[in-house]
Amino acid sequence: MDFHERLTALRKEHGLTQQALADRVACHVQQVKRYEAGTSQPTLDVIRNLAKALSVTSDQLLFGRDERGPDDDLRLQFEAVSRFDPEEKQVVRSVLEGMILKHEARRWQNLSNGGERK
């Protein structure tokens, strides 16, 4: 689902007309119609206002469910980690940060070597 489709669906879920959404966002109804038709893209300020008006995050407006966040297998593990005590969570964060740094360093090294894999 693209941005314009998510915007339309969220507006309808909230029982708003295009005019009502335009009023909440402080823009002209024609502009909302263009956003929903996919013929115009909002500025960052308008995205922020749309998110507020629809009580969602800007990520929910911009990204599909599977475009952001962990894969399903990791999501279950992160849910389990969310129940850890603070000290255990910090250990998990440290391990993840170390793995991410290692991955990024390897990726940058490969790029600096002309894309070679070592």
C-alpha positions in Angstrom: 0.0 0.0 0.0 1.4 3.4 -1.0 1.3 6.6 1.0 -1.9 7.9 -0.7 -3.7 4.7 -0.1 -2.7 4.6 3.6 -3.7 8.3 4.0 -7.2 7.5 2.5 -7.6 4.4 4.6 -6.6 6.2 7.8 -8.9 9.1 7.1 -11.8 6.8 6.5 -11.0 4.7 9.7 -11.3 7.9 11.7 -14.6 8.8 10.0 -13.3 12.0 8.5 -14.3 13.6 5.3 -11.5 15.1 3.1 -12.8 18.6 4.2 -12.6 17.6 7.9 -9.0 16.4 7.5 -8.1 19.5 5.5 -9.5 21.6 8.4 -7.4 19.7 11.0 -4.3 20.0 8.9 -4.9 23.6 8.0 -4.7 23.1 4.2 -7.1 23.3 1.3 -9.4 20.4 0.7 -8.1 20.2 -2.9 -4.6 19.5 -1.6 -5.9 16.6 0.5 -7.6 15.3 -2.6 -4.3 15.5 -4.5 -2.5 13.6 -1.7 -5.1 10.9 -1.7 -5.0 10.7 -5.5 -1.2 10.3 -5.4 -0.7 13.3 -7.6 1.0 15.4 -5.0 3.4 14.7 -2.0 3.1 16.6 1.2 6.0 18.4 2.9 7.5 17.2 6.1 5.5 19.7 8.0 2.2 18.5 6.4 3.1 14.9 7.1 3.6 15.8 10.7 0.2 17.6 10.8 -1.5 14.7 9.1 0.0 12.2 11.6 -1.3 14.4 14.5 -4.7 14.8 12.9 -5.0 11.1 12.4 -3.4 10.1 15.8 -0.7 8.0 14.1 3.0 8.2 13.8 4.6 9.6 10.6 6.0 6.1 10.1 2.5 4.7 9.9 1.7 7.2 7.2 4.9 6.7 5.2 5.7 3.0 5.6 3.8 -0.3 5.2 3.7 -2.7 8.0 6.6 -4.8 6.7 8.7 -1.9 5.5 10.0 -1.0 8.9 10.7 -3.0 12.0 12.1 -6.4 12.6 11.3 -9.5 10.6 8.6 -11.8 12.2 11.2 -14.1 13.7 13.1 -11.2 15.4 9.8 -9.6 16.4 9.0 -12.5 18.7 12.5 -12.4 20.2 12.2 -8.6 20.8 8.8 -9.1 22.5 10.5 -11.6 24.8 13.3 -9.2 25.5 10.8 -6.4 26.3 9.9 -8.4 29.4 13.5 -8.6 30.7 14.6 -6.5 33.7 16.5 -3.3 32.9 20.0 -4.9 33.5 19.2 -7.8 31.1 17.9 -5.4 28.5 21.2 -3.4 28.7 23.2 -6.6 28.0 21.0 -7.4 24.9 21.5 -3.7 23.7 25.2 -4.0 24.1 25.4 -7.3 22.2 23.2 -5.9 19.4 25.3 -2.7 19.2 28.5 -4.7 18.9 27.0 -6.9 16.2 25.7 -3.9 14.3 29.1 -2.1 14.5 30.9 -5.2 13.3 28.5 -5.6 10.4 28.8 -1.9 9.4 32.6 -2.0 9.7 32.7 -5.0 7.4 30.3 -3.4 4.9 32.4 -0.2 4.8 35.6 -2.2 4.4 34.0 -4.1 1.5 32.9 -0.8 -0.1 36.4 0.7 0.2 37.9 -2.5 -1.4 35.8 -1.9 -4.5 32.9 -4.2 -3.4 35.1 -7.2 -2.8 34.0 -9.7 -0.1 36.6 -10.9 2.3 
